[in-house]
Amino acid sequence: MELNFTKMQALGNDYILINGFEYQNLLNKATELAIKLSDRHFGIGGDGIIFALPSRNADLMMRIFNADGSEAEMCGNGIRQLIVFALEKGLVNKDKITVETLAGIKTIEVDKKKNIIKVDMGYPILEPSKIPAIAELNKGNFAIKSIEVEDRTFNFTLVSMGNPHAVTFVENVSDFNVEKYGKVVENMTSIFPKRTNVEFIEVVSRNLIKMRVWERGSGETFACGTGACASVVASILNGYTDNKVTVKLLGGDLYIELIDGKVYMTGDAHKVFDGVVII
């Protein structure tokens, strides 16, 4: 059959968007489709696929599947792409939109003129059993886990933004071997039962950090919205930054703010092209 799709990106984190109002039956083949379509040599190419679906509890539902076929609970860059896609396709026509995800309902505010999207990402989860991670609250209200990887030891601050993140701080992130260490930590299921996203952070100032990310199921990507949020939370918890931080990623900048315990993420998203693929 022919499948109409839209290729989108947010800070270089690219996904294949599918109109689930039209192709809802394809959810049954989501794992297979994600692997096939995400392949950058034999498919469309992307970090995964996203379905925009009807919801009984919100304006839309998002289901997201990584390039390896695994399903993610939430994606910060992906949800902004979903909003741009849904507005263009006429699935919604509002400036304030609610989206149901596997990590709960998220509220998004849209500035259509500036193409700026602000997402209420909710409260970070710090309880290890809820992240989930095998660790203890050894820093009062959060956990730092010391992990030996290859030839060095890292101290990871553990945070969930609806999906698990392990955040560590390094001196020079530009020259850091993200693949060498990220791949190993992601798959340490004895510590992270559902695997984990891994963030490597260089603190530049009280309001600026640099970040590279090894995403669960996708490898190193140009950006990760939930990862940026988790990294700012970790930076604040460790006393490195204030509550309003610019996060510099390989694909561009995200603006993260912690207000009354809630995390807000602001950024953009863009359509790359529309297409048709035979599946």
Stockholm file with secondary structure:
# STOCKHOLM 1.0

chainA/1-279         MELNFTKMQALGNDYILINGFEYQNLLNKATELAIKLSDRHFGIGGDGIIFALPSRNADLMMRIFNADGSEAEMCGNGIRQLIVFALEKGLVNKDKITVETLAGIKTIEVDKKKNIIKVDMGYPILEPSKIPAIAELNKGNFAIKSIEVEDRTFNFTLVSMGNPHAVTFVENVSDFNVEKYGKVVENMTSIFPKRTNVEFIEVVSRNLIKMRVWERGSGETFACGTGACASVVASILNGYTDNKVTVKLLGGDLYIELIDGKVYMTGDAHKVFDGVVII
#=GR chainA/1-279 SS CEEEEEEEEETTEEEEEEETTTCGGGGGGHHHHHHHHHCTTTSSCCSEEEEEECCSSSSEEEEEEETTSCEESCCHHHHHHHHHHHHHTTSCCCSEEEEEETTEEEEEEEETTTTEEEEEEECCBCCGGGTTCSCCCTTSSSCEEEEEETTEEEEEEEEESSSEEEEEECSCGGGCCHHHHHHHHHTCTTTCTTCCEEEEEEEEETTEEEEEEEETTTEEESCCHHHHHHHHHHHHHTTSSCSEEEEEETTEEEEEEEETTEEEEEECCEEEEEEEEEC
#=GC SS_cons         CEEEEEEEEETTEEEEEEETTTCGGGGGGHHHHHHHHHCTTTSSCCSEEEEEECCSSSSEEEEEEETTSCEESCCHHHHHHHHHHHHHTTSCCCSEEEEEETTEEEEEEEETTTTEEEEEEECCBCCGGGTTCSCCCTTSSSCEEEEEETTEEEEEEEEESSSEEEEEECSCGGGCCHHHHHHHHHTCTTTCTTCCEEEEEEEEETTEEEEEEEETTTEEESCCHHHHHHHHHHHHHTTSSCSEEEEEETTEEEEEEEETTEEEEEECCEEEEEEEEEC
//
